[in-house]
């Protein structure tokens, strides 16, 4: 009798243990299903995002391919333009060289003309200076002759110094000559030659 009771309790205990184990297993299964459902939803979201990215990427690739094709179509035209620009640049360079050479030639000719003009002006100045010097010396000669005539007529000695008024009578219209270079005359004594203040205007003995 006691053995039967123990068997009954043993069976009850085993039954309860199996129920508890079954209940725990069901709870774990439900938790696994919930987790699986969440992971499935997450995977579906990722797949949607991936599809969207692939679609956008396909659109970008198509746009980029169209742009590259358009650029490739313009490439021959651009190459032709570059070739034309290079030819034009070469032509302009040649024209620039020719113009530069012509300008140098004109500059050399202008320099020669300038030097010739300066030489001619210097020669003219030298001639004018010589003419003025000769005219002044001739004036000094006339002044000296007037002094000698005055001393002879007035019985003056060699140390007598005439004035411009004394000699005016011996010149046309009573006017004494003047230096063409703007110099001033010194009549000096009868025994001395008249002198001009300009260097080189000297009456020789």
C-alpha positions as CSV (number, residue, x, y, z in Angstrom):
1,X,0.0,0.0,0.0
2,X,2.8,2.4,0.9
3,X,4.6,1.5,-2.3
4,X,1.6,2.4,-4.4
5,X,1.3,5.8,-2.7
6,X,4.9,6.5,-3.4
7,X,4.5,5.5,-7.0
8,X,1.5,7.8,-7.3
9,X,3.4,10.8,-5.9
10,X,6.4,9.9,-8.1
11,X,4.1,10.0,-11.1
12,X,2.6,13.2,-10.0
13,X,6.0,14.8,-9.5
14,X,7.1,13.6,-12.9
15,X,3.9,14.9,-14.5
16,X,4.4,18.3,-12.8
17,X,8.1,18.4,-13.9
18,X,7.1,17.6,-17.5
19,X,4.4,20.3,-17.4
20,X,6.9,22.8,-16.1
21,X,9.4,21.8,-18.7
22,X,6.7,21.9,-21.4
23,X,5.6,25.4,-20.2
24,X,9.2,26.6,-20.2
25,X,9.8,25.2,-23.6
26,X,6.6,26.9,-25.0
27,X,7.7,30.2,-23.5
28,X,11.2,29.9,-25.1
29,X,9.5,29.0,-28.4
30,X,7.3,32.0,-28.2
31,X,10.3,34.3,-27.4
32,X,12.2,32.7,-30.3
33,X,9.2,33.4,-32.6
34,X,9.0,37.0,-31.5
35,X,12.7,37.4,-32.0
36,X,12.5,35.7,-35.4
37,X,9.6,38.0,-36.4
38,X,11.6,41.1,-35.4
39,X,14.6,39.9,-37.3
40,X,12.4,39.1,-40.3
41,X,11.0,42.6,-40.2
42,X,14.4,44.1,-39.9
43,X,15.6,42.1,-42.8
44,X,12.6,43.2,-44.9
45,X,13.4,46.9,-44.0
46,X,17.0,46.4,-45.0
47,X,15.9,44.8,-48.3
48,X,13.7,47.8,-49.0
49,X,16.5,50.2,-48.3
50,X,18.8,48.1,-50.5
51,X,16.3,48.1,-53.3
52,X,15.9,51.9,-53.0
53,X,19.7,52.3,-53.1
54,X,20.0,50.1,-56.1
55,X,17.3,52.0,-57.9
56,X,18.9,55.4,-57.1
57,X,22.3,54.1,-58.1
58,X,20.9,52.8,-61.4
59,X,19.4,56.3,-62.0
60,X,22.7,58.0,-61.2
61,X,24.7,55.6,-63.4
62,X,22.3,56.3,-66.2
63,X,22.6,60.0,-65.8
64,X,26.4,59.8,-65.6
65,X,26.5,57.5,-68.7
66,X,24.4,60.0,-70.6
67,X,26.7,62.9,-69.5
68,X,29.8,61.0,-70.6
69,X,28.2,60.1,-73.9
70,X,27.4,63.8,-74.5
71,X,30.9,64.8,-73.6
72,X,32.3,62.2,-75.9
73,X,30.1,63.5,-78.7
74,X,31.6,67.0,-78.1
75,X,35.2,65.7,-78.0
76,X,35.9,65.8,-81.7
77,X,34.5,69.3,-82.0
78,X,36.6,70.4,-79.1
79,X,39.7,68.8,-80.6
80,X,39.0,70.6,-83.9
81,X,38.7,73.9,-82.0
82,X,42.0,73.3,-80.2
83,X,43.7,72.5,-83.5
84,X,42.3,75.8,-85.0
85,X,43.4,77.7,-82.0
86,X,46.9,76.3,-82.2
87,X,47.1,77.2,-85.9
88,X,45.8,80.7,-85.2
89,X,48.3,81.1,-82.4
90,X,51.1,80.0,-84.6
91,X,50.0,82.5,-87.3
92,X,49.8,85.3,-84.7
93,X,53.3,84.4,-83.4
94,X,54.7,84.6,-86.9
95,X,53.0,87.9,-87.5
96,X,54.3,89.2,-84.1
97,X,57.9,88.2,-85.0
98,X,57.5,90.0,-88.4
99,X,56.1,93.1,-86.7
100,X,58.9,93.0,-84.1
101,X,61.5,92.7,-86.8
102,X,59.9,95.6,-88.8
103,X,59.7,97.7,-85.6
104,X,63.4,97.1,-84.8
105,X,64.3,98.0,-88.4
106,X,62.2,101.2,-88.1
107,X,63.8,102.0,-84.7
108,X,67.3,101.6,-86.2
109,X,66.4,103.9,-89.1
110,X,64.9,106.4,-86.7
111,X,68.1,106.2,-84.6
112,X,70.2,106.9,-87.7
113,X,68.0,109.8,-88.7
114,X,68.2,111.2,-85.2
115,X,71.9,110.9,-85.2
116,X,72.1,112.5,-88.6
117,X,69.8,115.3,-87.6
118,X,71.8,115.9,-84.4
119,X,75.0,116.0,-86.4
120,X,73.4,118.4,-88.9
121,X,72.2,120.6,-86.0
122,X,75.6,120.5,-84.4
123,X,77.2,121.4,-87.8
124,X,74.7,124.3,-88.2
125,X,75.4,125.5,-84.7
126,X,79.1,125.4,-85.3
127,X,78.7,127.3,-88.6
128,X,76.4,129.8,-86.9
129,X,79.0,130.2,-84.1
130,X,81.8,130.6,-86.6
131,X,79.7,133.2,-88.5
132,X,79.0,135.1,-85.3
133,X,82.6,135.0,-84.3
134,X,83.8,136.2,-87.7
135,X,81.1,139.0,-87.6
136,X,82.2,140.0,-84.1
137,X,85.9,140.1,-85.1
138,X,84.9,142.2,-88.1
139,X,83.1,144.6,-85.7
140,X,86.2,144.8,-83.5
141,X,88.2,145.6,-86.6
142,X,85.9,148.4,-87.5
143,X,85.9,149.7,-83.9
144,X,89.7,149.7,-83.9
145,X,89.8,151.5,-87.3
146,X,87.4,154.1,-85.9
147,X,89.6,154.6,-82.9
148,X,92.7,155.1,-85.1
149,X,90.8,157.6,-87.3
150,X,89.5,159.5,-84.2
151,X,93.0,159.7,-82.7
152,X,94.5,160.9,-86.0
153,X,91.8,163.6,-86.4
154,X,91.8,164.6,-82.8
155,X,95.6,164.3,-82.2
156,X,95.1,161.8,-79.5
157,X,97.9,159.7,-78.0
158,X,98.0,155.9,-77.7
159,X,96.8,156.1,-74.1
160,X,93.7,158.1,-74.9
161,X,90.4,156.2,-74.4
162,X,87.5,157.2,-76.7
163,X,83.9,156.9,-75.8
164,X,81.1,155.4,-77.8
165,X,79.9,158.9,-78.6
166,X,83.4,159.9,-79.9
167,X,83.3,156.9,-82.4
168,X,79.7,157.2,-83.4
169,X,80.4,159.7,-86.1
170,X,82.5,157.1,-87.9
171,X,79.6,154.6,-88.3
172,X,76.5,154.6,-90.5
173,X,73.7,156.5,-88.8
174,X,75.9,157.0,-85.8
175,X,75.3,153.5,-84.4
176,X,78.2,151.4,-83.2
177,X,78.1,147.7,-84.1
178,X,77.1,145.1,-81.5
179,X,78.2,141.5,-81.0
180,X,75.8,139.0,-82.7
181,X,76.3,136.6,-79.8
182,X,75.2,139.2,-77.2
183,X,78.7,140.1,-75.9
184,X,79.7,143.6,-74.7
185,X,82.5,145.6,-76.3
186,X,85.3,147.3,-74.4
187,X,86.8,150.1,-76.6
188,X,90.1,150.4,-74.6
189,X,92.8,152.9,-75.3
190,X,94.0,153.9,-78.8
191,X,97.1,151.7,-78.4
192,X,95.0,148.7,-77.4
193,X,92.7,146.5,-79.4
194,X,89.0,146.6,-78.6
195,X,87.7,143.4,-76.9
196,X,84.5,141.4,-76.7
197,X,83.3,139.7,-73.5
198,X,82.5,136.4,-75.5
199,X,85.3,133.8,-75.3
200,X,87.0,133.3,-78.7
201,X,85.9,136.7,-80.1
202,X,89.4,138.1,-80.2
203,X,90.8,140.5,-82.8
204,X,94.3,139.4,-83.7
205,X,97.2,141.8,-83.6
